[in-house]
Amino acid sequence: MNSDCRALLALLSDRIPGEQLESCRSFSAAGEYAELVDVIAAILVKRQIPVTSVERDALREVMAMFSQPMDGYAYLGNPDLTIAGIKVVQSEHGGAL
């Protein structure tokens, strides 16, 4: 889980705003992976940050590593709703970027 959560952060770090990125890095360094994934998901959904289908699937896979229910985690605790709220961008040819 450690490496998958860190890989997810690395994958999306170019689109996470500065202060929030520093918080995510702190959660990662402290081993607070549930908090890290919940915050990444919240940022993506609330800010409607575009991701590719590969990135969305990476988030889905990491979220699936956590046992449910995840009380106290608004996004990690409801993975189906979270994934449905992700903005996936498509290329002109209909495929993911």
Backbone hydrogen bonds in HBPLUS format (Angstrom, degrees):
<---DONOR---> <-ACCEPTOR-->    atom                        ^
c    i                          cat <-CA-CA->   ^        H-A-AA   ^      H-
h    n   atom  resd res      DA  || num        DHA   H-A  angle D-A-AA Bond
n    s   type  num  typ     dist DA aas  dist angle  dist       angle   num
A0005-CYS N   A0001-MET O   2.89 MM   4  6.02 164.6  1.91 161.7 164.5     1
A0006-ARG N   A0002-ASN O   3.07 MM   4  6.27 162.2  2.10 151.5 156.8     2
A0007-ALA N   A0003-SER O   2.87 MM   4  5.95 150.2  1.96 141.4 150.0     3
A0008-LEU N   A0004-ASP O   2.98 MM   4  6.17 151.7  2.06 142.5 149.7     4
A0009-LEU N   A0005-CYS O   3.08 MM   4  6.37 159.1  2.13 146.4 151.4     5
A0010-ALA N   A0006-ARG O   2.96 MM   4  6.22 160.1  2.00 147.6 153.1     6
A0011-LEU N   A0007-ALA O   2.87 MM   4  6.04 154.2  1.94 147.6 154.8     7
A0012-LEU N   A0008-LEU O   3.12 MM   4  6.33 147.4  2.23 148.1 155.3     8
A0013-SER N   A0009-LEU O   2.84 MM   4  5.57 120.3  2.21 146.6 160.7     9
A0015-ARG N   A0012-LEU O   2.94 MM   3  5.76 167.2  1.95 129.4 133.7    10
A0016-ILE N   A0013-SER O   3.42 MM   3  5.23 160.8  2.46  98.6 104.0    11
A0021-LEU N   A0017-PRO O   2.75 MM   4  5.83 147.1  1.86 154.1 163.1    12
A0022-GLU N   A0018-GLY O   3.01 MM   4  6.33 154.2  2.08 151.5 157.7    13
A0023-SER N   A0019-GLU O   3.11 MM   4  6.44 152.8  2.19 143.6 150.8    14
A0024-CYS N   A0020-GLN O   2.93 MM   4  6.18 158.3  1.98 147.0 152.9    15
A0025-ARG N   A0021-LEU O   2.89 MM   4  6.16 157.1  1.94 150.4 156.5    16
A0026-SER N   A0022-GLU O   2.98 MM   4  6.21 147.9  2.08 141.8 150.5    17
A0027-PHE N   A0023-SER O   2.93 MM   4  6.28 158.4  1.98 153.4 158.7    18
A0028-SER N   A0024-CYS O   2.94 MM   4  6.17 158.7  1.98 149.1 155.2    19
A0029-ALA N   A0025-ARG O   2.90 MM   4  6.07 163.1  1.93 147.7 152.1    20
A0030-ALA N   A0026-SER O   2.99 MM   4  6.12 146.6  2.10 145.4 154.2    21
A0032-GLU N   A0027-PHE O   2.79 MM   5  4.82 149.8  1.88 157.6 154.1    22
A0031-GLY N   A0028-SER O   3.10 MM   3  5.15 155.6  2.16 102.8 110.4    23
A0036-LEU N   A0032-GLU O   2.95 MM   4  6.17 156.7  2.00 148.0 155.6    24
A0037-VAL N   A0033-TYR O   2.94 MM   4  6.07 170.6  1.95 152.4 153.5    25
A0038-ASP N   A0034-ALA O   2.98 MM   4  6.07 161.0  2.02 148.1 154.0    26
A0039-VAL N   A0035-GLU O   2.94 MM   4  6.07 160.3  1.98 150.0 155.1    27
A0040-ILE N   A0036-LEU O   2.94 MM   4  6.19 164.8  1.97 153.0 157.4    28
A0041-ALA N   A0037-VAL O   2.95 MM   4  6.07 167.5  1.97 149.8 153.4    29
A0042-ALA N   A0038-ASP O   2.90 MM   4  6.08 156.8  1.96 145.0 152.1    30
A0043-ILE N   A0039-VAL O   2.91 MM   4  6.13 162.5  1.94 155.0 158.8    31
A0044-LEU N   A0040-ILE O   3.03 MM   4  6.28 166.5  2.05 154.2 157.5    32
A0045-VAL N   A0041-ALA O   2.95 MM   4  6.13 165.0  1.97 155.0 158.8    33
A0046-LYS N   A0042-ALA O   2.82 MM   4  5.77 163.7  1.84 153.9 158.1    34
A0047-ARG N   A0043-ILE O   3.03 MM   4  5.71 159.0  2.08 141.1 147.7    35
A0049-ILE N   A0044-LEU O   3.18 MM   5  5.00 140.1  2.35 127.9 138.6    36
A0048-GLN N   A0045-VAL O   3.26 MM   3  5.02 145.7  2.38  94.3 104.3    37
A0051-VAL N   A0087-LYS O   2.92 MM  36  6.28 152.3  2.00 158.2 167.3    38
A0089-VAL N   A0051-VAL O   2.89 MM  38  5.96 156.5  1.95 150.8 158.4    39
A0056-ARG N   A0052-THR O   2.93 MM   4  6.24 161.6  1.97 152.6 157.9    40
A0057-ASP N   A0053-SER O   2.92 MM   4  6.03 157.3  1.97 141.6 147.9    41
A0058-ALA N   A0054-VAL O   2.92 MM   4  6.16 143.6  2.05 140.6 150.8    42
A0059-LEU N   A0055-GLU O   3.00 MM   4  6.33 155.5  2.06 149.1 154.8    43
A0060-ARG N   A0056-ARG O   2.93 MM   4  6.24 160.2  1.97 149.9 155.6    44
A0061-GLU N   A0057-ASP O   2.91 MM   4  6.11 158.3  1.96 146.9 152.1    45
A0062-VAL N   A0058-ALA O   3.04 MM   4  6.27 159.3  2.09 148.0 153.2    46
A0063-MET N   A0059-LEU O   2.88 MM   4  6.08 165.0  1.91 156.5 161.0    47
A0064-ALA N   A0060-ARG O   2.98 MM   4  6.17 146.0  2.10 144.8 153.8    48
A0065-MET N   A0062-VAL O   3.06 MM   3  5.37 153.2  2.13 107.9 116.2    49
A0066-PHE N   A0063-MET O   3.23 MM   3  5.83 164.0  2.26 115.6 120.2    50
A0073-TYR N   A0070-MET O   3.19 MM   3  5.85 150.6  2.28 142.4 142.4    51
A0077-GLY N   A0073-TYR O   2.78 MM   4  5.08 139.7  1.94 131.8 142.1    52
A0078-ASN N   A0075-TYR O   3.20 MM   3  5.37 158.6  2.24 104.2 110.7    53
A0082-THR N   A0078-ASN O   3.00 MM   4  6.18 160.1  2.04 156.9 163.3    54
A0083-ILE N   A0079-PRO O   2.89 MM   4  6.01 172.5  1.89 154.5 155.8    55
A0084-ALA N   A0080-ASP O   3.03 MM   4  6.17 153.3  2.10 142.5 150.3    56
A0085-GLY N   A0081-LEU O   3.11 MM   4  6.31 130.6  2.36 137.4 149.4    57
A0085-GLY N   A0082-THR O   2.97 MM   3  5.16 135.4  2.17 101.8 114.6    58
A0086-ILE N   A0083-ILE O   3.22 MM   3  5.31 165.3  2.25 106.6 110.9    59
A0091-SER N   A0095-GLY O   2.52 MM   4  5.34 173.0  1.53 173.7 176.2    60
A0094-GLY N   A0091-SER O   3.06 MM   3  5.38 162.4  2.09 115.9 116.9    61
